[in-house]
Each structure stands twice: as structure tokens, then as C-alpha cells.
Amino acid sequence: MLVVGFLRGAVRHAGCRPLCSAEGLSPAIRGFSSSPRQASTEGRTHPSSCTETDRPKILITGGLGQLGVGLAKLLRRQFGKNNVILSDIRKPPNHVYHNGPFIFSDILDYKNLREIVVNNNISWLVHYSAVLSAVGETNVSLAKEVNITGLHNILDIAAEHGLRVFVPSTIGAFGPSSPRDPTPELCVQRPRTIYGVSKVHAELMGEYYHHRYGLDFRCLRYPGIISADSQPGGGTTDYAVQIFHAAVKTGCFECNLRSDTRLPMMYIDDCLRATLEILEAPEDTLASRTYNINAMSFTPHDLTQEIQKVLPDLKVTYNVDPIRQAIADSWPMAFEDSAARRDWGWKHEYDLPELVQAMLTHITPGNRLAQAY
């Protein structure tokens, strides 16, 4: 049957080069591999979704979170408005709906996700759907379903259809036994949150699929990401976004982490640019499939002092959330990211003063704080 299946596939796709799989063939047959869900479909192969000269067709899952809308905007400038499809399970705001293609996509619905990839000729997939750290600890079952089962669907479909897939990881992928200042790329991880455990799982599964099935898997470990355009999504570093809105609106902020809690952070523009750069990097430049990226590290006290240079009346008090504090105390204080800087030229542009300027200028009505710099 294996020979018959191979011949059927060869006739059906004569002249097409299979990218990463040949369904129905035993993995023992040298030169062919199969993804887990492909093995049941005998004799079918999938050519690459796009040629080297084509612009990629990109799907972003979890697109209404903190990063999806901004990344879609950046990718649309680079590859064309209609080549980037934003997706989520929620209804988008009008400005998002009218700025480019948007569709419903549930990563837990394998059939629906597969149809989207096929019907839209997707070639790159950015997987942003996730339940974040603090929310995950209050609903472990949901976090397991979204962060692990959903990931499996993404990897299987990406392997089957020869996609380039990007899955973000996080500072939360490390734990209290990891070196913290700085945290290298390769070390003991052992996180103590379901979010962190699921991200270590994603890193290892992605690398396994790369080596086993030839999947073009790419991953960045994000620091805490700071953005004025979207509301925090339940992460431990949310305070570093919330403080800016409070500083402008009320002049008072209650922080749920200790004042001396140092964590790695990054302005969203650097984060999105890094994501585009790793997506575009030639495969032969990637010595690894998972990279740390770093920009700055600061404490709530450091951030408060920098904001007070512009808004001196800002008052910050502390009411420590023991769950979030325990999470933060297990995370890196800084990332070591020399591999990303060496392999594909990563370089951040925003340090703490530039971050504060960008955030306050962006969220203040009429940009009236711009003159303060």
C-alpha cells in the first residue's frame, strides 16, 4: 500500500516539490517524513504555498490581543493590505475591521483552521492566541486547552501545508532555578506557571517539528511588551502599561508588584520589528529556532522616576499581589540575546527614556507632552 500511495501522490502532483511531508509514507523511507495528522491521508503531498518571488500570505491568530493589530499594520505596509489576514474569536472594532481582512478563527477548531489556511493560500502563520500568565493561574484548564491543544493544531496544519510559522515565547518560560541576570538562551527553565510550562512546550514542540518534519518554525522569547494602543491582557508585566494611562488620567497609580522588582521590558515598536525581522531572516542564518531578545530592564521605581521627570505630581503606591509577585520573582531580570544580534542582526532602538517619551506622547490628548522632551 505504501508503494501504491506513493505512486498515486506522484501522479497527482507531478512536477510539485513536497515541502516538508509526504502523507501515507513510512518515516523509515529515506527522504520522506509525515506529520502526525497526515499519516491517515494516504499518498498526498503538499507543495510550497508560495514561491520565492511571491509575497507571503499571512494569517495572524489571536489578532485582537496586545500585539496582533500592530503587527498586521506593519506586515501590511511590507507585503500589501490584502496579504495579511487578522483573525480572532471576538468581533473586531470598526477601525480594525475596515483596515484590512479580518475573519473568525478558533484555533481549537482544527477543521475550521485548516479550511482557512487552504482557502486563503496561507504561507506564513503568526500564532498569537494564548492565555497569559496571571489569567492562566486562575483558569488552568482554559490555559491548557488554548496554549497546548491550540498549539498542536497550529503545528500540525503548518507542517501539513508547508507554512512558515512564528510562535512567541516569553520571559515566563524560565523559572526560579534559571540564571536570572542575565538569563542565557540555553539553561534550566522549569517555569512554575501554566503559561510558562505551555511556552516551554511550544519551544520544544516547534523545534521537534523542525527537525522531524522540516517545519520552518521560528520563535522569539519576548520580554514584557509595553504598548499604548491596546489594553493589557492579564500578564504579570501589565503594570508597566497601566501606569502610563493612570499617570495621564488621574495622576495616581497603585502598583501590584514590589518597587524593586526588576524585569526585562521592550517597547512594542521594537517587538514588532524583531518579529518581522525573524520572519524575513533567511533560513541559513538561523543557528537556532528559538531566540532571546532584549531591550531594557527596569523596576517599578525606575519607571516611576522616569515618568516623574515629565509628570512630577504622579503618586505611586504599592499593593502587592502575591500571585503576580511570585511569578515575577521566578522570571529573568535581564535576557542575554547575543545570538539574535549575531545571527540576524537584532538591535533594539528604545531604552527607558525613549520608551517613556513614546508612551506619554502617544496617549496624551493632542500630544501636548511632546514639547516636554
C-alpha positions in Angstrom: 0.0 0.0 0.0 2.9 2.4 0.7 4.1 2.0 -2.9 0.7 2.5 -4.3 0.2 5.5 -2.1 3.5 7.0 -3.3 2.6 6.4 -7.0 -0.8 8.0 -6.6 0.8 11.0 -4.9 3.5 11.2 -7.6 0.9 11.2 -10.4 -1.4 13.7 -8.7 1.4 16.2 -8.0 3.8 15.6 -10.9 6.2 18.5 -11.0 5.5 19.7 -7.5 8.2 19.7 -4.8 6.9 18.5 -1.4 8.0 21.0 1.2 8.0 19.1 4.5 5.8 16.0 4.3 4.6 13.1 2.3 1.5 11.7 3.8 1.0 7.9 3.8 4.7 7.1 3.6 6.5 5.4 6.4 9.0 7.7 8.2 11.5 4.9 7.6 11.5 5.6 3.9 14.6 7.8 3.5 13.9 11.3 2.1 10.3 11.5 3.3 8.5 12.4 6.5 5.0 12.8 7.7 3.3 15.0 10.2 1.1 13.2 12.8 -2.3 14.0 11.2 -1.0 13.5 7.7 -0.3 9.8 8.1 -4.0 8.9 7.8 -4.3 10.6 4.3 -2.6 8.2 2.0 -0.4 9.3 -0.9 -1.0 13.1 -0.7 1.8 15.7 -0.6 1.6 19.4 -0.4 3.8 21.8 -2.5 5.1 25.0 -1.0 2.3 27.6 -0.5 4.3 30.3 -2.3 7.4 30.7 -4.5 10.4 32.8 -3.5 9.3 35.6 -5.7 5.7 35.8 -4.3 4.7 37.9 -1.3 3.7 35.7 1.6 0.0 35.4 2.5 -0.1 35.7 6.3 -2.6 34.6 8.9 -2.4 36.0 12.5 -4.3 34.1 15.2 -5.3 35.9 18.4 -5.2 39.1 16.4 -7.1 41.3 18.8 -4.6 40.9 21.6 -1.9 43.3 22.5 0.3 42.6 19.5 -1.8 41.4 16.6 -3.3 44.7 15.3 0.1 46.4 15.4 1.9 43.5 13.7 -0.8 43.4 11.0 -0.3 47.1 10.3 3.5 46.6 10.0 3.1 43.5 7.8 0.6 45.1 5.5 3.0 48.0 4.9 5.6 45.4 4.0 3.6 42.9 2.0 0.3 44.6 1.0 -3.0 45.1 2.8 -4.8 42.1 1.4 -1.9 39.7 2.1 -2.3 39.9 5.9 -5.4 38.3 7.5 -6.1 39.1 11.1 -8.2 36.6 13.0 -9.8 36.1 16.4 -12.9 34.7 18.1 -14.1 38.2 19.0 -15.8 40.8 16.9 -13.2 43.5 15.9 -13.6 47.2 16.5 -14.7 49.1 13.4 -11.2 50.6 12.8 -9.7 47.1 12.8 -12.4 45.6 10.6 -12.0 48.4 7.9 -8.2 48.4 7.9 -7.8 45.0 6.2 -9.0 41.4 6.0 -10.4 40.0 9.3 -12.0 36.6 9.8 -13.3 34.4 12.6 -10.8 31.8 13.6 -10.9 29.4 16.5 -7.6 27.6 17.0 -9.4 24.8 18.8 -11.4 24.0 15.7 -8.9 22.1 13.6 -11.2 21.7 10.6 -12.0 25.5 10.5 -8.4 26.4 10.9 -7.3 24.0 8.1 -10.0 25.4 5.8 -8.8 29.0 6.4 -5.2 28.0 5.5 -6.3 26.2 2.3 -8.9 28.7 1.2 -6.7 31.7 1.6 -3.5 30.1 0.4 -1.7 30.9 3.6 2.1 30.6 3.6 3.1 32.3 6.9 1.2 31.8 10.2 1.8 34.0 13.2 0.3 32.3 16.3 -0.6 34.9 18.9 -3.6 33.1 20.6 -2.7 32.5 24.2 -4.0 32.7 27.8 -1.4 34.8 29.6 0.4 34.3 32.9 -1.8 35.8 35.6 -5.1 34.8 33.9 -3.7 31.3 33.3 -3.2 30.7 37.0 -6.9 31.4 37.7 -8.1 29.1 34.9 -5.6 26.4 34.3 -7.9 24.2 32.3 -8.5 27.0 29.8 -4.8 27.8 29.6 -4.0 24.2 28.8 -6.7 24.0 26.1 -5.7 27.2 24.4 -2.0 27.2 24.9 -1.3 23.5 24.3 -4.1 21.9 22.3 -4.4 25.0 20.1 -0.6 24.9 19.5 -0.8 21.3 18.4 -3.5 22.3 15.8 -1.3 25.1 14.5 1.9 22.9 14.3 0.1 20.0 12.5 -1.6 22.3 10.0 1.7 24.2 9.4 3.6 21.0 8.9 1.0 19.6 6.5 0.8 22.7 4.3 4.5 23.8 4.4 3.9 27.0 6.3 6.5 29.2 7.9 5.2 29.5 11.5 6.0 32.0 14.2 5.1 31.3 17.8 6.2 33.8 20.5 7.6 32.6 23.8 8.3 34.7 26.9 10.3 35.5 29.9 7.8 33.3 31.6 9.4 30.2 30.0 12.0 30.4 32.8 11.7 29.6 36.5 13.3 30.2 39.9 16.2 27.7 39.1 17.2 29.6 35.9 20.0 32.1 36.0 18.3 35.5 36.2 20.8 38.3 35.5 21.2 37.7 32.6 19.3 34.6 31.5 21.0 32.8 28.7 19.2 31.1 25.8 20.2 27.6 26.9 19.8 26.8 30.6 17.5 25.1 33.1 14.0 26.5 32.6 11.3 24.8 34.8 8.7 27.5 35.0 6.1 27.4 37.7 3.1 28.8 35.8 0.9 27.0 33.3 1.6 29.8 30.9 5.4 29.3 31.2 5.0 25.5 31.0 3.0 25.8 27.9 5.6 28.1 26.3 8.4 25.7 27.0 6.3 23.1 25.5 5.8 25.3 22.4 9.5 25.9 22.0 10.3 22.2 22.2 7.4 21.1 20.0 8.3 23.6 17.4 12.0 22.6 17.4 10.9 18.9 17.2 8.6 19.6 14.3 11.5 21.4 12.6 13.9 18.5 13.0 11.3 15.7 12.5 9.1 17.2 9.7 11.2 20.1 8.3 8.8 22.7 9.6 10.0 26.2 9.3 9.4 27.1 12.9 10.6 30.4 14.4 10.3 31.7 17.9 11.3 34.7 20.0 11.2 34.9 23.7 9.5 38.3 24.3 10.2 40.4 27.4 7.3 42.3 28.9 5.8 44.3 26.0 4.7 47.9 26.5 2.2 49.5 24.2 -0.2 52.4 24.3 -2.5 51.0 21.6 -4.1 48.1 23.4 -5.2 47.2 26.9 -3.1 44.7 28.9 -4.3 41.1 28.6 -3.7 39.6 32.0 0.1 39.4 32.2 2.4 39.9 35.2 4.1 42.9 33.5 0.8 44.7 32.9 1.6 47.4 35.5 4.2 48.9 33.1 1.3 49.7 30.7 -1.3 50.7 33.2 0.9 53.2 35.0 1.1 55.4 31.9 -2.7 55.6 31.5 -3.1 56.3 35.2 -0.3 59.0 35.1 -2.1 60.9 32.4 -5.7 60.4 33.6 -5.6 60.6 37.4 -2.0 61.2 38.4 -2.2 58.3 40.8 -1.3 54.6 40.4 -1.4 51.5 42.6 1.3 49.0 41.6 0.7 45.3 42.3 4.5 44.4 42.2 7.2 45.5 44.7 9.0 48.6 43.8 12.3 46.7 43.4 11.0 44.0 41.0 13.4 44.2 38.0 12.1 42.6 34.8 13.1 42.8 31.1 10.9 45.0 29.0 10.5 46.2 25.4 8.6 48.9 23.6 6.1 47.4 21.1 7.8 49.0 18.1 11.0 47.1 18.8 9.0 43.9 19.5 7.1 44.1 16.2 10.2 45.0 14.2 12.0 42.0 15.8 9.1 39.7 14.8 9.2 41.0 11.2 13.0 40.5 11.1 12.9 36.9 12.3 10.1 36.1 9.9 12.1 37.5 7.0 15.5 36.1 8.0 17.0 33.6 5.5 16.8 30.1 7.0 20.6 29.6 6.6 21.2 32.5 9.0 19.3 30.9 11.9 21.6 28.8 14.0 18.6 28.3 16.4 14.9 28.2 16.2 14.2 30.0 19.5 16.0 33.3 20.4 16.0 35.6 23.4 15.6 39.3 22.5 16.4 42.1 25.0 16.0 45.8 25.2 15.9 47.2 28.7 15.3 46.1 32.3 13.7 48.2 35.0 11.8 48.2 38.3 8.5 49.9 39.0 10.6 52.5 41.0 12.8 53.2 38.0 9.8 53.6 35.7 8.1 55.9 38.2 11.1 58.2 38.4 11.4 58.4 34.6 7.7 59.3 34.3 8.0 61.9 37.1 10.6 63.8 35.1 7.7 64.8 32.9 4.7 64.4 35.3 6.2 65.3 38.7 2.9 65.1 40.5 2.5 61.3 39.8 1.9 59.4 43.0 2.6 55.7 43.1 1.6 53.4 45.9 2.1 49.6 46.3 -0.4 46.9 47.0 1.5 43.7 46.1 -0.5 40.9 44.6 1.2 37.7 46.0 0.4 35.7 42.9 1.9 38.1 40.4 4.8 38.9 42.7 5.7 35.2 43.0 5.5 34.9 39.2 7.8 37.9 38.7 10.3 36.7 41.3 10.7 33.5 39.3 11.4 35.3 36.0 14.6 36.7 34.4 15.8 40.1 35.4 17.5 40.5 32.0 17.9 38.5 28.8 21.2 37.6 27.2 20.5 38.0 23.4 23.9 37.9 21.7 22.8 35.1 19.4 19.9 37.2 17.9 22.3 40.1 17.4 24.9 37.9 15.7 22.7 35.7 13.6 20.1 38.1 12.1 21.2 41.5 13.2 18.8 42.2 16.0 19.2 45.7 17.6 16.8 47.4 19.9 16.1 51.2 19.5 14.2 52.1 22.6 15.7 52.4 26.1 13.8 53.6 29.1 13.8 57.4 28.3 12.7 56.8 24.7 10.0 54.4 26.0 8.6 56.9 28.4 8.6 59.7 25.7 6.9 57.5 23.2 4.2 56.2 25.6 3.3 59.6 27.1 3.3 61.3 23.7 1.1 58.6 22.3 -1.6 58.5 25.0 -1.8 62.2 25.8 -4.7 64.0 24.0 -3.3 66.4 21.4 0.3 65.1 22.1 0.7 68.1 24.4 3.5 66.4 26.3 5.7 66.2 23.2 7.2 69.6 23.9 8.5 68.4 27.3 11.3 66.4 25.7 
